[in-house]
Amino acid sequence: MEDAYARSIAEVLDFFGVDPVKGLSDSQVTLHSKIHGKNVLPEETRTPFWKLVLKQFDDLLVKILIAAAAVSLVLALINGETGLTAFLEPFVILLILAANAAVGVITETNAERALEELRAYQADIATVLRNGCFSILPATELVPGDIVEVSVGCKVPADMRMIEMLSNQLRADQAILTGESCSVEKELEVTIATNAVYQDKTNILFSGTVVVAGRARAVVVGVGANTAMGSIRDSMLHTDDEVTPLKKKLDEFGTFLAKVITGICILVWIVNIGHFHDPSHGGFLRGAIHYFKIAVALAVAAIPEGLPAVVTTCLALGTKRMARLNAIVRSLPSVETLGCTTVICSDKTGTLTTNMMSVSKICVVHSVHHGPTIAEYSVSGTSYAPEGIIFGSSGMQIQFPAQFPSLLHVAMCSAICNESILQYNPDKGSYEKIGESTEVALRVLAEKVGLPGFDSMPSALHMLSKHERASYCNHYWESQFKKVSVLEFSRDRKMMSVLCSQKQKEIMFSKGAPESIFSRCSNILCNDDGSTVLFSAAVQDELESRFRSFAGKETLRCLALAFKQMPIGQQTLSFEDEKDLTFIGLVGMLDPPREEVRNAMLSCMTAGIRVIVVTGDNKSTAESLCNKIGAFDHLEDFAGHSYTASEFEELPALQRTLALQRMTLFTRVEPSHKRMLVEALQHQNEVVAMTGDGVNDAPALKKADIGIAMGSGTAVAKSASDMVLADDNFASIVAAVAEGRAIYNNTKQFIRYMISSNIGEVVCIFVAAVIGIPDTLAPVQLLWVNLVTDGLPAIAISFNKQDSDVMKAKPRKVNEAVVSGWLFFRYLVIGAYVGLATVAGFVWWFVYSDSGPKLPFKELMNFDSCSTRETNYPCSIFDDRHPSTVSMTVLVVVEMFNALNNLSENQSLLVIPPWSNLWLVASIVLTMLLHILILYAHPLSILFSVMPLSWSEWKVVLYLSFPVIIIDEVLKFFARNSKGFMFGLRFRRPDLLPKRELRDK
């Protein structure tokens, strides 16, 4: 029954055919169970493990690598190779792919955990009326129409319509569903609101919420998937994980690279068709296989196998830095996505505010001798810690607040008329509450006022341990005033009262809504001399004016405090006693904004990031907070920037689009609205970060590009998120965004480094194949260079320092290519030089080296016909390992110099020297040591088909390698120079890498 909140009790009971006195009969239970099913959230169909594994290989580059590994193995076996050499290359390739697949599977299984943890919020048992008798049954057996009784501490077992109140009031904690910081009072009356949201449905108890006060009976109107919790589950099931911007660009780059690789491989094979008949191959078929093997080697050279591992390592290093900023990353790619975030949708309660209700204003009557004089005090402190200062209306600190009669009685009443507990948790190092937030705020106020009696009180309190200090003053007042009787809060009175006994005197303390207390007061306590005078109309008008100011302009939650001398020996209280009260004072409290939020908001504006405050609270309270934190500083008025969920839904489509572009505040929201907001912003090509802590936030967290859960939030929210804020602080999000931007800049640098290196390898193999010289590099040598030589410096590049102005630039566009335009031309030039230098090293050994055969270049080009001609040199010279050792060493050293080029995109090495990133220097040293190891360690030199080099050969290697720095310095000069920029435009197309729309609209 979807509209039970809008139906009367009689209509709902008639709909299910249930007698509120007897409950359902057994036959009715059986019938309803068949129609509606069990009261459990149905299990989602899990993706089989084998499908998850196969999914990780559904990538064009990966498929090409698998094909290359398979072909390499088959060709090795056809050629009669055995032992380690035949299996090394395919084994290494498959090992890399298996590692990447494992990371992918782990990530996807984590995502399914959120749905499992949702079940933890379902109740286990329920007290049910059936066949005229109450019994305790498993909550899974509930059916629509069951009459259920709930009381304090009960977890609500299903969605239920209230039918009978068994106490003065019933309150439920709906925070997991709506994010509201305070419990919600429930009632029996019909809800008449149109487009009612959860907060409006005050006659419905929602599945998974907890009863915090009172006792009542209700009829079940929804079970299992047809509950509020069920709708959240459905939203999560229908939410697809968004692909991160970097992943999209890498996928696009991979597709582009795959097409280029395929084209070059086919081209190399076709160009060499004329050589298939060469006698050295032993027949046309063997010649075709030989050049096919070269094409496979080309594919291995072109694909940066180490790229996924390096990207993962860079992001992992980023997560360590972010953990120090209190941002715990659950999904590695989200680190980079933070860098291009354009909109942050932030929860209000607990993220922008402390989620610790605090008294900020006190209003008392100072004197009435020359007309009513009102004294107003401000209270500092934004948490439950009993630390804060009370300031007078002039802004001066009140040294001893307890010396003022009204402030002293405010502390007394706050401590006595209170059911909450304030305690210190040594494990968390913070003060915690048990009970209502408003009552805990009064406990903290009593501690800030202190105790009367001696001047050293404030300093004496500071000497106590935190455990003792938490409620020291409260315990003092509780020891002075022994509670005798309590009149609980009720909706009609809007107040509560406590009867106390002190030294043969009986006193009643009362607190409640200001309008209720004002109407019951006949006297007032004066703050100047402690006298009691009549509560005149003039005083009441002045106090009501202050109350309107507190509640309206400052949006404070206000309570009035009062007391009354009672007859000696009275042991009970009645409603009749709550009259002729003496007014003490008015307190205004709020959930205060975090101190660091204003600066964080300013950083977001400077960085071009829009912040939308999303809350379940009412509009005026949220607007007041936005004013305090600076969210509205750039606006003259709120019109068109602040909307409730219902106001936004009523807008026509075009106005809704415009509203989204200007929105700063979104109030009175429920889970579906948050998800709708994320989707709408994503359709406008925004990159959205969404914060949340409740079960209700899980679908939106999962849908957002970056889901950010609070450290104090529910397990469901954390499981659905990409990142968890350990300190629940909005400022930590802003710091994480800056880190994300820095990580992307470094990622971009090492991707460019690896691409230019791989272009060099492709050019090397392609040129060798086209001019007809022997293979310059063996496939196993290419794998070593791609994984070790390229990988270590690439990882070190991720340690480049964060730019000081990283948060002054606008967010980068999500469709910005990793490598494009002028930069692509630059790396083609660098790559071409790397390849030509590698070939030159190979040719040098054959033609010019003193240790080589000094062949004419033409002989080298006709090496494959050596066995059919008479030569003055043995044909075995072409199997010598020296030339490939020289070419491999040139490739390694030239790439080390190229790594130094990537310290900065456009700055010269003279401006940013190598020692600015000592990790890069260390990685270059380590890479060279590893390379020397495989050259001079005997077993490794055989495995990698290399030989030790002489000093003269090392000198040639350095001569061929160093010019890459000079070439890139010239290209950087053109990039910095305006003329060079124009030169770059001639080569520039909008994007040399393919682009596509990021989202299907």
C-alpha angles and dihedrals in degrees: 000000000000100000100044089126090063095048129083120249091254092052093051093047091048091049091059094034093233130150109222090213098049105023123210123335122233092257091052091049090052092049095046091046091056092049100042104023128217125332095249134106103252116243114252119236106260123222107250114250093240090055091051090052094047090048090063090062094051093106128107096227091047091050090051090050092049090049090048091051092048093047091046090054094046093048091048090053092045089053089052096247116158138177128032098334093061094054104030100086098044090042094053092046093050091045091056092048092048091053091051091047091052091055090050094050093049091051093051095047089052089057092059092054092077091066092051093050090053088074091063088075093061117101119247100211140017137197103235134185111220130157089359094302133099117230137166111245135172108273089233089070095060117117131190108278096037115135109228129187118214131186141171112319095016119136106224106246099203141353105292139181114226112242106163135023113215095182138033091274143350123219128186131196105231096170094119089056106035106014092235111155095215131057118259125238113231126212141182099234123107116264109237099182116123116231087014116201126202091272091056095051095084094160094058126086108207125220113259096019121116130236108231100176138019138006131263147153125241140176119238111245101167135027136183113344091003093071133088088260090050092054089053089052091051091050090052092048092051094048117099118205111252117239111238120245093244091049089051092050092046090049090051091046090049092052091048092047092048091055092048092047092049091049094049093046092052090045093052091049093048094045089056098047088107090060095054090090094052109130092229089071094053097233144352095279094050089047090052090049091048093055091041086058089053089052089052090050087052090054091050089049094049097048112078096222091180094054097090091047093047093047090049092048092048092050090046090054087050091054091056091054091046092050087062086056090055092255110125109198118214098174116046098209090056089071090070095039089062088065094066098038110139100176130035113197102199129193111232104213113072096355104060090017131043093243086227112115109226134184107241102168136038123189122192136162107258099187142335099198095105099023124306112314115194121206117206123195131192121214123207126210130083103207142051090269109118089235122113145105129243114221128197124232089270090058094250119136116253103227097195110021093173090067090071111084097219094045089048091053090045087058092046094050092043091054099042103037090058138100099186132100128223117198142162119244108206092191093060095029092229143101116257136195135224112195137013117354093227092055092048089052088057090049090054091047090055089054092050093051090051129192132304126235111071136036097232093063099112094050091041091056091053089060092063122096115258091250091055094039094055094082105359096128093040091053090049092055092044089054090050096047115043112205113239105168139358132209105203123224114270132186096239095049096034090205144081131215136200126200113213136183123219123173097327091320126110119212130179118209118197135188131179149112109338094237091054094048094044092055092052098047124099098167139035133213113233117221097210100061107000093248123148117229137171118287098239128193090249091056091046091051091051093048093047089051090054090046091053089049092050095045098037114034096024095032093220122163103240133207128180121215128207142161140202135199108237131201114277113264097020109150104178139046131220132185088255089067091063095087138085089038125170112236114232106176151300122259125197120200137180143175093259124224117249111260095233096049096086093059090044090053089051090051090053092052091049090049093051094249118139119217120209115191109217119192145153090222124104121276101250095050092049093046090053091053092048089055091052095049095044098249089130097038092108094048130084094202137001097239110123092010102069122056138166115223092252092048090052094048091052093056119104115252096260094047089047090056091050091045091054090056092054103031117127101159131037115183140182090029131161129195097279091053092055092052091045090052092052092049093047092051091047090053086059088056093253120149103228130206112191125192126205144147109189134079085251091064097056098092092049092045090052093046096047121091086239119022110197117193125192120247089231092048132104124288089243093058092047093050092050093048134087094213137023123211107219092197097036087232126149090209089063089059091056091049089050091051090055089050090048091054092050091049092052091051090052092043089053091051096052093043088055090047092053093045093052089048092050092046085056091053092048092049089049094054094038095051091046091051094046097048090042103239124142120279107289095202133027117230091247089054090052091051091051091050093046096048106032108017094043096032104057098050090041090057090046091053087064087069092065107130123262113259113248091231096046092121094046095069123083116253112277117249114261090229093055108126120237090226120018147141118349091006091056089052090049093053092045087057092047092044092049090053092048090052095044092047089052092051090044090056090052094048092044092061093053097041109029112012117112089219092048132078094259093224123181109258090242090060089053091052090052096046093124093063093050094108092055096050136062110251136175090229133058116259088227087077088083089062092056113124095215100084094049088047090055093046092046091049091048088051092050096046095043089052091051089055089045089054088060088053088062096062084098135008096229109359120104122244085242089065098038105030124200093257090065085083108035090177089064092049090049092049091051091050091047092047091051091048090052090048091050088048093058090045097052104027106089104219092044094047090057092046092052095037094239138129136206114275127225123232091256089055091049090053091054089049090055093045090053095043106045098065089072088076092051092048093050092045088056091048091048089051090055090048091053094041118080091225088052090052091055089047088054092054091063089063095038123107117176088265128346089202115070118264129200135177108283096218133026106236 
